[in-house]
Amino acid sequence: MEHMKRNIYLMMRSLEEARNIWQKRCGRLSIGKELVCVEHALCRVTAEPVIARICSPHYHSAAMDGVAVRAEDLLGASEVSPINLILGRNAVLINTGNPIPQGMDAVIKIEDVCIKAQKTQLVEIMTPVVPYQHVRLLGEDIIAGEMVLTTNHLIRAQDIGAMLAAGVVEVWCRKKPQVIIIPTGDELVQPGESLKPGAVIEFNSRTLSSMIAEWGGEAIVSEIVPDSYEKIRDRVLESISLADMIIINAGSSAGTKDYTAQIIRELGELLVHGVTMMPGKPVALGMIENAECGMRNAEGRGQGLEGRNTVSSKVTPIVGIPGFPVSAILAMEEFVMPAIRHALGLNTIQREKVDAVITQKIVSRLGMEEFNRVGLGYFPERQPCFVAVPQRQGAGIITSMVKADGILRIPRLCEGLEENSIVEVELLKSRQQIESNIVLIGSHDNLLDILSDCLSGTYPQMSLCVTNVGSLGGLLALKRGDCHLTTSHLLDEATGTYNLPYLKRFLPDMDVSVITIALREQGLIVKKGNPKNIQGLTDLSRNDVVFVNRQKGAGTRILLDYELEKAEILSSNIRGYEIEVFTHMAVCASIDAGTADAGLGIMASSSVFGMDFIPIARERYDMIIPRKNLSLPGISALLEVINSPKFHAQISSIKGYDLSECGCEQN
């Protein structure tokens, strides 16, 4: 129980300070070298210079097809005074790459040779040559004894060819840094195991291992260790002699079961505990002596390395990485990547950066450097030409890293950024790929995933980047020029029509094309078997029914309010009316988790979760595209895809959609 106390961040550092401290100590990391077969050396780093063993080519060879000759035999040759040679005596037919025959020192191109008599092998030559004309000299490419590659060279495909040509079949490479990852937590289960409430799939180690491999290291993943001070400590001690670096995943924060900082402090030197970065604050950085010394000094808890009676100079860096996946990824990039690259003699990886305009105000916490994930749209007519759309920012939302195009860093002394601010964004994808993005900001629907997949499948260089803000939010984004198109299903209560009245109200000066994707069913979604026996909107007023709503401005929210008013039901009488989520799938997830009994959404989402569906209305789901954008390659491709048999076949297999008007323009 002595370890069940809450920690505090006694050694909190700014990101810059923490990096400087860490890099200074990790600069001593030595990983040794090993002989590697050249054919298997791709992406390895040379540990010493590579010296050629032979010349390349190792003989004089013909640089082209023709006739090998002695240059002196053709002195004075011209069109008016051609010189005749005899094949096999003072001329030899030769192909590109063949050795130059003994006594010959030049090659006449085959097109400059006239064979006068086949029987006598007589050839007529009308041009003189200089010695070694059209000849690849011995060692023209590589001379034996010269340097082919320098130390700290990242081996590429062409380097493998050069080494083999130089007679080198094995190369001394820096060993891959061995990084042991120790996943910790009572709640962790391996991928594929059955899940119970509270269980968490242990996927972080796979993510971190892949990152380490990309940087040139080699990860060794430990078995999951439960939240036990002694067991985690023992696993660390077992790992020291086997690793160049140790990563403890989770347990680096300040909770009652967060032991990483204490263990590092006990076994070695705790350099940093807590970094002013979000996500990623709960980082612990330290150095630990070898296992023998660590065990011998285990009684000295709370002490650093200073003053210890050490018998070995081996010191192993150890990093406590947060358990939330986004925090873990960002902390790895800031601290583990530079250490691995430095040990390999390589520079840290620098991402390309672009200037962009942010589409909305971002509030930032003063004193913390924030890493905001953003989507990017390319608008060549604007300056700067990129628009940054903030994505979901939770430290546990790993899909925010999957879908993001870039990272926007907000300095720790900044309280936030105003809408339309010009910012610098680090690219997570290639600029070419981002410039091909089609940015859609608007209403959510499951079919957008299918549309995105069909687009990428047909046009691999293009991608549909979707941000769900609701129908009204999408129209406003389109008005600001923050997206290429939007999707909407806004019902006008006065006319009973969809979208067109709202365009006149919010986009009066914009010439747009309104193209239907589908007619779809909206209704109440309830658990399988409908345990609360909900039959319609009137049941939402019951005290035993909890509702989950969509956000203000969403077409589904407007439809709900319209139907409630028709049925003379007060929203104040509905439990949960004020609970808001941003997608139809989120509505289903809330019901599935038991936090709500019902919500309004599309039939397609209810089918994904295997839930019951009570129809309320049939609505139009449209794309709204400025006409000036119709000529863009991405928009043209998108319109082609929504009319394709592949897209129609996939959507037709899902309940709740009618594609009879798909691709039709509304007036």
N, C-alpha and C positions, 0 to 999 in steps of 0.2 A: 504493500500500500504506500510505501515511501515515495513512489514515483507518480502517484495519482494526484499530484497537485498541478494547478494551472501554471503554465510558463508565461513569461512575458518576453517581448523582444528587447533584450538588453543591448544588443549589438546592431541595431537597425542602421543601415547605411543607404545613402543615395545609390542609384544604379551606377553612376560613374565611379563613385568611391569603391563600391563593391567590386566592380570590374577591375579597377586598378590594383586593389589588394590581391585579388584572385590571380590575375595575370602575372603579377610579380612573383607569387609563390609557385604557380604552375610552370613558370619558365624554367624551373629546374627539372622538370619531368623528363626522364630519359627512358627510351623504350627499346634500345638495342637494334640489331639488324639481323637479317637472315637471307640465305641464298634462295632465290626464286627462279624457277624455269621461265625463261623469257616469254615463252608462248602463253604463260599464265600470269603475266605481270601487268596486265592492263589495269590502270588506275592505282597501281602501287607507286611508292615514292622512292627514288634512288637514295641509298645511304652513303654512296661514294661515287666518284666519277666512273663512267663506263668508257673503257679504252678499247679501240678496235684491235682485234687480233690478226686480221688479214686485210688486204686491200680489196676495194670493190670499185670496178671489176678487178679481178686478180690476173687479168691478161688483157692485151690489146685486142679490141673487138670492133667489128664493123658497126658503124652508126646507122647504116641503111643498106638496102639491097643494091648490089652493083658488081663491080669487078675490082679485085684487089690488084694493085700495081706498085711498081717502084716509081716514085715521083721523078727521079732523074731520067727515066726512060721516056718521059713525055715532055721534056724541055723543047719548046718551040712548036708544040702542037697547036694547030689552028684550023679554021674552016678551009682555008686555002692550002694548008699543008698538014693534012691529017697524018697521024702516025698509026701504023698497023702493028698489033700485038697478037701473039698466038696463045690461045687458052691452054693452060697446062704447062706452058714454058715460061713466059714472062707476064702472064695475066691469069687470074683465077676468079671464076664466078663465086660470089659470096652472098650470104643472106645476113640480114640484121642480127647482130649478137654473136655471129660466128667469130672464132679467133682469126686474127690476121696471119696469113701463112708466113713462114720463115722467109726473111729477105724482103717482104713487101712492107710498105710504109704508108699507103694511101688507098682510098677507095673512090672509084668513079661511079657516080650514080647510074643506075641501069638505064635511065632515060637518055643519058648522054653517050651511050655505047651503041655502035652499029655493028652487028655481026654480018660480015660480008660473005663468008663461005662456011657453011656448016661442016663440010667434010674436013677442011683444013683447020677449022676452029679459029679462023682469022677474024679479028675484031678491029674496027676502025674507031679511033678516038680523036676528037677535034678540039679538046680543051686540055690545057696543062693543069697540073695540081701541085700543091705544096706538100711537103712531108706531113703526114698524119692528118691530112684533110679527110673529113668524114670518118674519123677513127675515134672510138672511145678509148682513151689511154688507160693503162693500168693505174688504178687508184684515182681515177677521175672523180669519183664520188667520195670514197673514203680511203684514207691512207693508214696502213697498219701503224699502230702506236699513237694515233691522234685521238682526241676526246670526242666521243659520240654524244654523250649526255653528261650534264653536270650533276653534282650532288643536289638533293632536294628537288629533283625534276619529277613532275607528275607524269607517269608514263601513259602515252596515247597509242592509238593503233599504228600510226606512222613510225613511232619510236620503236615499236616491236620489230617492224620491218627493217629499220636501220640497224638495230643491234644484230639481228640474224644475218644481215648482209655483211656485217663487220666480223662475222665469225664468233659472236658472243651468244652462248646458249643459256647461261645462267647470269643473274644480275643480283648484286647486293641491294636489298630493299630494307627500308625501315620496317620493323615489325608493326603490325597493326596494333594500336593501343587496345589492350584488353580491358573492357569496362564491364564490371559485374553490376547487374541491376537487381536490387532486392525489393520486390513488391511486398507491401505490408498492409494488413488490415483484416479484422475478423470477418468483414462483410464480403470479401473477395471470393469469387468463384471463377473457374476456368471457362473460357468460351465453349459453348455447347452443353454445359451442365444445366440442370433444371434450376429455375429461378424461383425464389420465394421472396415475399416482401422484405425489403432491407438488403437483399443480395445485390452485389455490384459485379458486373463482368470485368475481369482483369484484362483490359485491353491496353492499358498504358504501357506495359513493358514491351508489347509488340510495336507500339508507335515509337517509343524511345529507341528500341533496337534498330529499327529501320533508319531513324535519323542518324544514329551512330555509324551505321554501315555507309550511308550516303557521304558522311564526312571522312571516311577512311578508317574507322575503327572497327572493332569486332566486339559485339555484345554477348555476354553470357548471362542468361536469366536464371536467377535463383528460384527455388520453389517459394510459394507464397508463405510469408511469415505472419502469424497472428499478432495482434496488438499486445505484445509482451515485451517489457523492457529487456529482460534477460535473454529472451530468444532472439530478439533483433540484435542485441549486443553480441551474442555468441556467433550469429551469422556474419556479422561484420568482421569479427576476429578470424573466422574461418576463411574469409575472402581476401584478407590483406595480402597474404603471400602469393595469391593467384592473380591479382589484378593490378593494372596500372592506375585504375581509378574505380571508385565505388559510388554507386548511386543508390540511395534509399528513397523509394517512391512512396510518398504519403508520410504523415507523421512529422512534418517539418514545421507545422504551425505552432500555436501556443495553447492547444487544448490539453485536457487532462491525460489523453492517451497519445500525445505527440511527443515521442521520445528522442527523435533524431538529434536535436541540439544537445540534449543531456549526454547522449552516448558519445558524440564527437568530443564534447568537453571532457568526458571521463577518459577516453582513450587517446586523445591527442590535443589538438589546438583548434578551438572554434574561432574562426576568423570573422565570420559574418553570420548574423541570425536576423533575417528580415531585410528586405530590399524595398525601397520606395518605388515599386512598379506595380501596375495593375493591368491584367492579372499577373500573378507571379510573386506577390509579396512574401509568402512563407517559404523563403529559400534559406537553407543553412549551408555554409561553406566552411570546410575545415581541412586539416591535414592530420593523418594518423601514422604513427610509427608502425614498424612491422609487427606481426602477430606476437612474436616472442616477447618483444619489449612491451607491447601493449598489455599482455597477460601479466607480466612481471610487475607492472606498475598499476594494476587495476585498482589497488586500494587508494591510489591518489586521485580520487574523483574531484573534478572541478579544477584540476591543475592543467596547465599547458605543457608544451614540450620543454620549456626553459628549465634548466637545472636538473633534468632527469639523467640518470646514469645509463645512457643508451649504449648499446654495443653494435648497432647497425645503423648505416646511413640511409636505409630505404625508408622513404616517407611517401605515403599514398594519399593523393587528394580524395576527399569524400564530399559528396554533394547531396544535400537533402532537397529533393524535388517535390513540389506540392502534388497533392492527389488529383485535383481538378485537371482535366486533360489540357485545356487551353493554357492554364498556368504552367503546367509541366512542359508543354511545347515551347513556350516563350522563355522560360527559365533555362531550358536546354540550349536554346539558340544563343542566349546571352552569356552562359558560363561554360557549358560542356563543349560546345562547338569550338570556341577559340582555343581551349586547352588541347583538344585532340589535334586541331590543325597546327598549332604551334609545335606540338611534340613531333609531328610529321614533317616539320620544316616548311609548312605551307601557310599562305596568308589566310586570314579569316574570309569567309564568303560574304561578299558585298552584293546586296540586291540593287537592281536598277531602280531609280527614283524618278517620279514625274510630279509636276505641279498639277493640282486639281482644285476645283471649286466644290465645297461641301454643300449638300442640298438642304441641310437643316442644322439648327443650333445644337451644339454638343456641350453638355454640362460636364465639367471635369472637377475632380477632387484636388484641391490645392495641396501641394506637398507630395503628390504621387505622379510618377510618369506613367501615363496611360497608353495602352496599345489597343487602339480601336480598329476592328476589322471592317473593311469597306468593300462594296462593290464599285466597279468603275465602268463608266460609259464614255465612249469616244464620240465627240461632236466637233469635227474639224472646223466648223464655221465659228466656234467660240474660242476665246482666249482667256485662260488656258483651255486646251481642247479636251481635257478630261473632267468628268463630273464624278464626285465621290458620294456614294449612297451608304450611310452607316448601316451595318447589319446588327443582328442580335449580339449582345456583348457579354453574356454570362460566362464565367470562368469554366463552367461545366459543359458548355455547348460546343462540342468538338466540331459539329457541322458548320459552325461559324468560320472555322479554319478551312473547311472543305470548300465552302461556297465563296469565301472572300477572294477578291482579286488583289487586295493590298492591305498593308498595315499603315495606319495613321498614328504617329506618335505625338502625344500631347505633352509638352514639357511639364515638369512637376511644379513649376512656379506659375503655371497658367491655370486660370479658373474656368476655362472653357473656350469654345470657339463660336462665333456668330455665324448664322446662315450666310452663305455666299462668300465666306472667308476663303482665301487662297492658301492651300496647305500643300505639304510635301508628303507623298505617299510612296512607301516601299512596295515594289511589285512582287506578288507571290506567284505570278504567272508571267509568261513572256509578253512583251509589249504588243507583238503581232497578234497574239491570241486575244488580248484585251481589246485591241482595236477592232476585232471581229465580233465583239459582244453585241448582242441585241438586248437592250435594257428595257425590261417591262416592270413598271411599278403600278400596282393596282389590286384588284380583287383576286382572292385565292380561289382556285379550283384544282382538284386532283388531276384533271386532264392536262394542266400545264406541264406536269412532270412528263406525261406521255409525249406532249408536243415538243418539249425540250429534247427528249431522247430521240424522237424521230428526226428532228432537225440535225442533231449531232451525228446521227447514223447516216444521214443522206449527205450532209455537208460537214465533214470532220473538222474543218477549220472554223466553224461557227458554233456559238453557244448562246442559249437563251438565259439571261440572268434575271431572275424573278425576285422582287421584293414585295411582300404582302403588307399593304397599308390600308386596304379597303377601297371601295369604288370611288368615294369622294376624294380620298387622299390621292388616288391615282390621277384623277382629273386635275387636281391642283399641281401635282408633279409634272404633268404634261404641259400645263399652262406655264410653269417656270422653265420648261425646256430641260428638265432633269432626266427624261427618259425618251425612248424612241416611240413607245406606244404604251397604252394602258388597257386594262380589262375592267368591265363595269357591268353591273346589273341593278342599276338604280331605278326603282319604281316611282313614277310620278303619280301621287295620290289623286291629283285633280283629273288627270286624263286616263289613268290606268295603263299608260304606255311606259316603255323602258328606255332610259338613257337619253333619247333625243331632247326632251325638254331640259334636262340638266346641261346639255351641251350649249344650248342657247343662253342659259343662265350663267355658266361658269367659263365657257370658251366662246363668247360671242364673236370675237374677231379672228378665230382660228379656223382655217379651212381643213376639215377633217373627213376621213372616210370611216364609216361605222360598218364593221363586217362581223356578222354573226358567226360564232364558233359553234354554239349548241343551244338548244332549248333544254332546260333541266328541271328536275323535280326538287322543290324545297319542302321540308316538312319537319316534324318533331322527331328527334332521334332519342330512343330509349334503350335500355338494356335488353338483351335477348330474353324473350319470354314476357317482356313488359311487366315486371313484378309489381309496379305501382298502378297498373291498369289505367294508364293515361290514354285517353281517347281523343283529346283535342285541346285547343288552347284554353278552354274554360277550366280544365284540370290544373293549369298552372297556378291558379289562385288557391289551391288546397295547401293547408299548413304542412302536410307531410311530403310535399314535392319541392325540391330545390332545383332551380333553373340555372343554366350557364348561358350568358349572353355574348354577342359579338360587340366589337368596339364601336363607338360613335362614328358615323360616316360610312360604315360598312353597308353594302346593299342589303345584306341579310338583316341587319338591325333596322333599316328603314322598312323592309317588308314586314318584320315583326310588329313594329309600331303601327303600321297601316292595318294589319289584320287585328291587332288588339283594339284599335279604335273602332273598326267595323263591328267587332263582337262586344263592344262596350265593356272592355276589361281594363281596369286601372293597373298600370305598371307597378304602382306602389304596393299592390296586393300580391305581387309575385316575389317569392323568396329567391334571392340570387340574381334578380334583374340587373343589379349593379356589378355583378361579377363578369369581367370582360376577358375574352381571348381573341386571338387575331386570325385564326383559320378554322375551317370546318373540321379538320383533323384534330385540332386542339379541343374543340367542343366534344368530339368523341372520346378523346383521351381523358377529359374531366369526368365524363360519365363512366367510363371504364374504370377509373380510379376510385369511384364512389363519392367524389366530391360534389356531384350533381346527379339528378335523376333524369333530366331532360334538357335538350337544347335544340335550337333551330339550325338546320344545316341541310346539305345536299344528300341525296340518296346514295351517291357514289361513296361518300365518306362513311356512311353507316355500314355499307357493304364490306368495306375494308376491315372494320372492327367486328363484323358479324352481329350487328345490332338491329333491332326492329325499327321500322320507319313508318310514320303516320303522315301521309301527304297533306300539304297545306296549299301549295300554289305551284304553278308552272311558270317559269320565268325565262327571260332572254339573257344570254351571256355573250357579250359582244367585245370585240377588239376595237379600240378607237385609235386611229393612226393619222397624224398630220399628213396631208397629201404630199407635202414636200419630201416626206420620208419614204413614200411608196417606191421611189426609184433606187433606194439604198439596196445593195446586194443582199443584206441580211433580211430586210423586210420582204423583198421579192422571194427569197428562199422560204421564209416563214409562210407566206401566202400559198406558195406551191405545196408545202408540206400539209397544210390543213385541208387541202383538196386531194391529198394522195390516198390511194387505196390502203396503204399501210396504216396511216393514222385513223382512217375510218374503221378499219377492221378492229383495231385495238380499242377504240372508244365504243364501238357497237357491242363489244363483249362485256361492257360494264352497265349495270342497271342505272337508270335514272337520266339517260341522255337521249335526245332526239336530234339527229344530224341532218334532218330533211332540209334545213336552211343553212347548213354549214357553208361558209364561203360567200354567202349572199350579202350584198351591200344594202344597208338600210337607208331610207330617205326620210 
